[in-house]
Amino acid sequence: MTPSSSHNWSSTVASLRKASDGRLAGGRDAPGHFERYVNLLFRLTVAHKDSAIRLLRPAASSTVWGLTGGHDPRGGNAIRLTDGRYLRLVAWLDLDLRAGRQLRFQALTWQYQNAIDDDSWVFRADYSRAKIAAASPPRGHLHVDGTLRHPDVLRPKQPLGRVHFPCHRPTLEAAVVLLADEFGVPTNAPHEVWRDAVAEHEARSARLFDL
């Protein structure tokens, strides 16, 4: 699907809202609703028409689910974007028994990259619930691959890409806005459609984090 394609975006927005409600309702159906939500979110915004995001469960008895983005038919965990570049997406989630079986991120990574291999990355956001809240690096942080105009501000032999910039909750909605607004990645739906939808759900997505 291209940004100029005709499409009943109101139907997609309604389906996105329904999937969002389901992922936040908790219980055994929440992971499936989350998979649908993420696919709809990226379909509405910056994903290429061939992109697909899949939920996997390591074993039938497992309480942990993995979510990865791939490009058909090549596979892998990088989502092909509308600008021809890629977003590497890997998430691990579980149902938090302490919170009434609510869906929570264990870990999350999203990384914008020029090619399908990891060596061409531009920026990356990481989150790990296992980290102590006051630890360094912080649970949620951002990396940027680049060269400083004043490299002497860093420790000796420390590249910019190894610096951890705190970013609190690196939501998928924040990734979409960053790609569209700051990197000019074309969106499938018109601005007035996707912007309102993303704003509606980003605050709700904070509940998937434990910060």
DOFIRO-264856 format. One record per residue (C-alpha): x, y, z; residue in three letters. Coordinates in steps of 0.001 Angstrom, whole numbers, padded with zeros to 6 digits. Layout:
        px        py        pz   residu
         X         Y         Z      ALA
...
This chain:
        px        py        pz   residu
    000000    000000    000000      MET
    001302    003443   -000912      THR
    000434    006763    000723      PRO
   -001666    007727   -002314      SER
   -003761    004552   -002327      SER
   -007460    004943   -001671      SER
   -008467    003264    001546      HIS
   -011208    003340    004136      ASN
   -008945    004515    006930      TRP
   -011867    004956    009331      SER
   -012263    001163    009353      SER
   -008554    000706    010130      THR
   -008731    003274    012940      VAL
   -011768    001520    014422      ALA
   -009983   -001853    014260      SER
   -006920   -000285    015866      LEU
   -009034    000989    018756      ARG
   -010635   -002426    019254      LYS
   -007258   -004175    019249      ALA
   -005886   -001572    021670      SER
   -008733   -002232    024083      ASP
   -008083   -005974    023852      GLY
   -004341   -005745    024534      ARG
   -005006   -003674    027661      LEU
   -007813   -005898    028952      ALA
   -005337   -008542    030044      GLY
   -005832   -012288    030093      GLY
   -004884   -014973    027612      ARG
   -006252   -013116    024576      ASP
   -004207   -009961    025215      ALA
   -001075   -011080    023288      PRO
   -003112   -011790    020159      GLY
   -004789   -008408    020386      HIS
   -001377   -006818    020797      PHE
   -000067   -008484    017636      GLU
   -003059   -007147    015702      ARG
   -002638   -003694    017232      TYR
    001006   -003416    016195      VAL
    000285   -004581    012651      ASN
   -002547   -002054    012303      LEU
   -000434    000738    013803      LEU
    002331    000244    011264      PHE
   -000104   -000380    008391      ARG
   -001658    002984    009158      LEU
    001685    004731    009282      THR
    005172    003838    008049      VAL
    005201    000141    007087      ALA
    005635   -001106    003522      HIS
    002727   -003164    002203      LYS
    004772   -006396    002401      ASP
    005699   -005953    006047      SER
    004332   -008287    008694      ALA
    004765   -008410    012455      ILE
    004359   -011794    014108      ARG
    003750   -013056    017604      LEU
    005468   -016269    018661      LEU
    005353   -018427    021768      ARG
    008466   -020509    022503      PRO
    006377   -023363    023930      ALA
    002721   -024109    024596      ALA
    003342   -023929    028334      SER
    005320   -020693    028128      SER
    004001   -017515    029751      THR
    006254   -015378    027553      VAL
    005545   -014213    023995      TRP
    007921   -012777    021432      GLY
    007008   -010197    018795      LEU
    009198   -009671    015739      THR
    008862   -007664    012560      GLY
    009838   -009141    009234      GLY
    009622   -008444    005513      HIS
    007955   -011097    003374      ASP
    009297   -013263    001890      PRO
    012822   -012699    003181      ARG
    011911   -013069    006836      GLY
    014049   -011731    009660      GLY
    013101   -009246    012349      ASN
    013293   -005985    010368      ALA
    010143   -004283    009113      ILE
    010458   -002801    005642      ARG
    009355    000845    005712      LEU
    007773    003070    003085      THR
    011101    004835    002461      ASP
    012845    001556    001582      GLY
    014737    001423    004876      ARG
    014007   -000853    007823      TYR
    012901   -000877    011429      LEU
    014269   -003780    013443      ARG
    011655   -004750    016025      LEU
    011996   -007320    018797      VAL
    009763   -007455    021885      ALA
    009278   -009937    024700      TRP
    006065   -009786    026708      LEU
    004378   -011667    029526      ASP
    001165   -011597    031529      LEU
    002025   -009950    034837      ASP
    000373   -012014    037583      LEU
    000981   -009215    040103      ARG
   -001206   -006930    037993      ALA
   -004112   -009257    037265      GLY
   -002547   -010897    034188      ARG
   -001998   -007594    032431      GLN
    000261   -007639    029389      LEU
    003698   -006152    030081      ARG
    006955   -005716    028181      PHE
    009899   -007701    029504      GLN
    012147   -006197    026851      ALA
    011753   -004084    023727      LEU
    014081   -002911    020956      THR
    013332   -000861    017880      TRP
    016102    000238    015545      GLN
    016014    002325    012357      TYR
    018526    001086    009819      GLN
    019489    001831    006231      ASN
    019666   -001789    005111      ALA
    018383   -005097    006386      ILE
    021674   -005882    008158      ASP
    022314   -004436    011621      ASP
    025565   -002654    010720      ASP
    023726    000208    009038      SER
    021703    001422    011997      TRP
    020847    005092    012628      VAL
    019220    005034    016068      PHE
    017985    002382    018487      ARG
    015727    002414    021533      ALA
    016064   -000307    024191      ASP
    013980   -001175    027227      TYR
    014512   -003893    029836      SER
    012161   -004378    032762      ARG
    014785   -006518    034499      ALA
    017004   -003493    035111      LYS
    016763   -001747    038458      ILE
    014872    001510    038002      ALA
    017773    003657    039239      ALA
    020448    001659    037412      ALA
    022810    002946    034760      SER
    022138    002550    031906      PRO
    018442    003258    032556      PRO
    015673    000785    031746      ARG
    014642    002848    028735      GLY
    017346    004493    026648      HIS
    018217    005629    023131      LEU
    021400    005114    021080      HIS
    022429    007244    018098      VAL
    025046    006154    015559      ASP
    027030    009145    014384      GLY
    030093    011330    014779      THR
    030286    014309    017126      LEU
    031635    017681    016019      ARG
    033342    017840    019434      HIS
    034426    014249    020172      PRO
    036449    015312    023217      ASP
    033227    015513    025272      VAL
    033169    011695    025423      LEU
    035430    009365    027325      ARG
    038527    008176    025457      PRO
    037677    005655    022709      LYS
    033952    005848    023497      GLN
    031871    006140    020298      PRO
    028641    008113    020274      LEU
    026709    004946    019523      GLY
    027589    003566    022973      ARG
    026065    006522    024831      VAL
    022767    005763    026617      HIS
    020335    008671    026288      PHE
    017452    008174    028779      PRO
    014083    008031    027021      CYS
    011741    006769    029759      HIS
    009165    004664    027833      ARG
    010213    003930    024225      PRO
    006714    003259    022917      THR
    006080    002014    019395      LEU
    003930    005079    018842      GLU
    006939    007272    019641      ALA
    008944    005352    017037      ALA
    006289    006052    014408      VAL
    006191    009789    015178      VAL
    010000    010019    015171      LEU
    010260    008297    011805      LEU
    007510    010354    010172      ALA
    008290    013775    011636      ASP
    012069    013823    011942      GLU
    013217    011412    009222      PHE
    010507    012068    006649      GLY
    009360    008465    006315      VAL
    006119    008615    004268      PRO
    002929    007458    005978      THR
    000183    005402    004369      ASN
   -002744    007257    005908      ALA
   -003074    011061    005668      PRO
   -001498    013102    008446      HIS
   -004808    014078    010027      GLU
   -005830    010409    010268      VAL
   -002736    008728    011656      TRP
   -001729    011615    013935      ARG
   -004982    011519    015912      ASP
   -004938    007730    016129      ALA
   -001359    007592    017398      VAL
   -001980    010338    019949      ALA
   -005041    008475    021241      GLU
   -003139    005272    021939      HIS
    000359    006399    022941      GLU
   -000577    007378    026499      ALA
   -002442    004084    026923      ARG
    000626    002162    025756      SER
    002525    003398    028816      ALA
    000623    000733    030777      ARG
    002660   -001956    029005      LEU
    005802   -000701    030717      PHE
    006769   -001053    034359      ASP
    008603    002160    035123      LEU
